[in-house]
Amino acid sequence: MTSTSTVSKRPRKTEPTITSKDDFISQAGSNLADGEVKKAKQKKSQIPVIIPPQLLDNLDKHIEATMTGLSRSSWICQAIKEKLDKDNP
């Protein structure tokens, strides 16, 4: 018995059409009027890091036990920052 499925293209995003200069101007600050401010994303780099398996297991257990909700990567970055701040007052 064979199974067939249909694959369709992802729908294109449609940008709202701006018909006049007034529409454009009123839309320009709409996110700021609601008190919403876009945060600038920091550029991040990916680097290979070699961590012994036992240390990684201990880290994962610690993160899970503290229930901070941080990802492993976020926790490691936070630990590095704390160490740098401590060593360079």
Rosetta blueprint (number, residue, H / E / L):
1 M L
2 T L
3 S L
4 T L
5 S L
6 T L
7 V L
8 S L
9 K L
10 R L
11 P L
12 R L
13 K L
14 T L
15 E L
16 P L
17 T L
18 I L
19 T L
20 S L
21 K H
22 D H
23 D H
24 F H
25 I H
26 S H
27 Q H
28 A H
29 G L
30 S H
31 N H
32 L H
33 A H
34 D L
35 G L
36 E L
37 V L
38 K L
39 K L
40 A L
41 K L
42 Q L
43 K L
44 K L
45 S L
46 Q L
47 I L
48 P L
49 V L
50 I L
51 I L
52 P L
53 P H
54 Q H
55 L H
56 L H
57 D H
58 N H
59 L H
60 D H
61 K H
62 H H
63 I H
64 E H
65 A H
66 T H
67 M L
68 T L
69 G L
70 L L
71 S L
72 R H
73 S H
74 S H
75 W H
76 I H
77 C H
78 Q H
79 A H
80 I H
81 K H
82 E H
83 K H
84 L H
85 D H
86 K H
87 D H
88 N L
89 P L
